[in-house]
């Protein structure tokens, strides 16, 4: 069973997204610093030592600022949950969990879909998981840029090429691609020229409207977010002890700790009796 001992750190995924930008920024500022160094040397030859010192000081300040800005941008992509509830085969304990916001359900649903030419094509509507948590489909909607309706279409999740720094999803599709493919439907009874959600498919949007429940279906916590790692559901971020759906505490739960069950259009994560007891102990211990 996994443990999450990442106190005071950001996730490797967050570093992976941020490292190229930080490296490029540092490279450019170092280049500017060297140019100013050279300029200052020439100024010294003409007796302008003050100019050289001023240019070097400004270059150092700019370099320091760029480093701080890159670090701040990195922190903005990360979120930290103060406690993780570990599955029933491990003693209940708390640890800090840090994850990249852009790899969560909230970080992808609603984001623009662009092609390799950076043309905006659609908007991410949903992600469809199978029972084991593997992301199978990415549901997109065209013509939704002003909040209006549009055609739903589903593509294999692994057709995503990359994520841009601003979170946009890059896919090799065009508006004509969406026009040609079958429309996607959540209604399994739809048949003609429609691609319906798989029989074992679960909507991530439905999961975000669901809860963590005990074997009898009683609510233990509300599901607030879902962390996706390598195209697979990794952690469920849940909130409990809320007042009027606000405040309370958050906990990270292994996705594979429970079993997905449908509740109308929503999806819940059902824990076993033993897991429920441990979860309640966890909440009592970490108030």
Residue pairs with C-beta under 8 A, 6 or more apart in sequence:
1 86
1 87
1 89
1 90
1 254
2 86
2 254
3 84
3 86
3 90
3 95
4 84
4 95
4 96
4 97
4 252
5 95
5 96
6 95
6 96
6 97
6 98
7 95
7 96
8 96
9 98
10 74
10 75
10 77
10 78
10 98
10 100
11 78
11 98
11 99
11 100
13 99
13 100
13 103
13 229
14 74
14 77
14 78
14 98
14 99
14 100
15 74
17 77
17 100
17 102
17 163
17 165
18 70
18 73
18 74
18 77
21 70
21 73
21 165
22 67
22 70
22 71
22 74
25 66
25 67
25 69
25 70
26 63
26 66
26 67
26 70
28 66
29 59
29 62
29 63
29 66
29 67
30 63
32 59
32 62
32 63
33 56
33 59
33 60
33 62
33 63
36 55
36 56
36 58
36 59
37 55
37 56
37 59
39 51
39 52
39 55
40 51
40 52
40 53
40 55
40 56
41 52
43 49
43 51
43 52
43 55
44 52
76 101
77 100
77 101
77 102
78 98
78 99
78 100
78 101
79 98
79 99
79 100
79 101
79 104
80 96
80 97
80 98
81 96
81 97
81 98
81 99
81 237
81 250
81 251
81 252
82 94
82 96
82 249
82 250
83 94
83 95
83 96
83 97
83 249
83 250
83 251
83 252
83 282
83 286
84 94
84 95
84 96
84 97
84 235
84 251
84 252
84 253
85 92
85 251
85 252
85 253
85 254
85 257
85 278
85 279
85 282
86 92
86 93
86 254
87 254
87 256
87 257
87 275
88 257
88 272
88 274
88 275
88 278
92 278
92 281
92 282
92 285
94 282
94 285
94 286
97 235
97 252
99 227
99 234
99 235
100 107
101 107
102 108
102 163
102 167
103 227
103 228
103 229
104 225
104 226
104 227
104 228
104 237
105 127
105 204
105 205
105 207
105 208
105 225
105 226
105 228
106 208
106 225
107 167
108 124
108 127
108 167
108 169
108 228
109 124
109 125
109 126
109 127
109 204
109 205
110 123
110 124
111 123
111 124
111 167
111 168
111 169
112 120
112 122
112 123
112 124
112 168
112 169
113 120
113 121
113 122
113 123
113 124
113 140
113 168
113 169
113 170
113 171
113 173
114 120
114 121
114 164
114 168
114 169
114 170
114 171
115 121
115 170
115 171
115 172
115 173
115 174
116 161
116 170
116 172
119 174
120 145
121 140
121 142
121 171
121 173
121 174
121 175
121 177
121 178
122 140
122 141
122 142
122 144
122 150
122 153
122 173
122 175
122 178
123 140
123 141
123 142
123 144
123 145
123 150
124 138
124 139
124 140
124 169
125 139
125 140
125 141
125 144
125 152
125 205
126 138
126 139
126 203
126 204
126 205
127 135
127 137
127 138
127 139
127 157
127 203
127 204
127 228
128 135
128 136
128 137
128 138
128 139
128 154
128 157
128 197
128 198
128 201
128 202
128 203
128 204
129 135
129 136
129 201
129 202
129 204
129 207
129 233
129 260
130 136
130 198
130 200
130 201
130 202
131 200
131 202
131 260
132 232
132 256
133 232
133 233
133 234
133 255
133 256
134 231
134 232
134 233
135 157
135 228
135 231
135 232
135 233
136 156
136 157
136 198
136 201
137 154
137 155
137 156
137 157
137 184
137 197
137 198
137 201
138 154
138 155
138 156
138 157
138 159
138 160
138 169
138 171
139 152
139 153
139 154
139 184
140 152
140 153
140 154
140 155
140 178
141 149
141 150
141 151
141 152
141 153
142 150
142 151
142 153
142 175
142 178
142 179
143 149
143 150
143 151
144 150
151 178
151 179
151 183
152 183
152 184
152 185
153 178
153 181
153 182
153 183
153 184
153 195
154 184
154 195
155 171
155 173
155 181
157 231
158 231
159 171
159 172
159 173
160 169
160 170
160 171
161 170
161 171
161 172
162 170
163 169
163 170
164 170
181 195
182 193
182 194
182 195
183 193
183 194
183 195
184 194
184 195
184 196
184 197
185 194
185 195
185 196
185 197
186 196
186 197
186 203
186 265
187 196
188 196
188 197
188 199
190 196
197 203
202 260
202 262
202 267
203 265
203 267
204 226
206 262
206 265
206 266
206 267
207 223
207 226
207 236
207 260
207 266
207 267
207 269
208 223
208 224
208 225
208 226
209 223
209 265
209 266
209 267
210 223
210 263
210 266
210 267
210 268
210 269
211 219
211 220
211 221
211 222
211 223
211 238
211 266
211 268
211 269
212 219
212 220
212 221
212 222
212 223
212 236
212 238
212 253
212 258
212 268
212 269
212 271
212 279
213 219
213 220
213 261
213 268
213 269
213 270
213 271
214 220
214 270
214 271
214 273
214 276
215 270
215 271
215 272
215 273
215 276
217 263
217 268
217 270
220 238
220 240
220 271
220 276
220 279
220 280
221 238
221 239
221 240
221 251
221 279
222 238
222 239
222 240
222 242
222 245
223 236
223 237
223 238
223 268
223 269
224 237
224 238
224 239
224 250
225 236
225 237
226 233
226 235
226 236
226 237
226 255
227 233
227 234
227 235
227 236
227 237
227 252
228 234
229 235
233 255
234 254
234 255
235 252
235 253
235 254
235 255
236 252
236 253
236 254
236 255
236 269
237 250
237 251
237 252
237 253
238 250
238 251
238 252
238 253
239 248
239 249
239 250
239 251
240 248
240 249
240 250
240 251
240 283
241 247
241 248
241 249
241 283
241 287
242 248
249 283
249 286
249 287
251 282
251 283
253 269
253 279
255 269
257 269
257 271
257 275
258 269
258 270
258 271
258 272
258 275
259 269
259 270
260 267
260 268
260 269
260 270
261 267
261 268
261 269
261 270
262 268
271 279
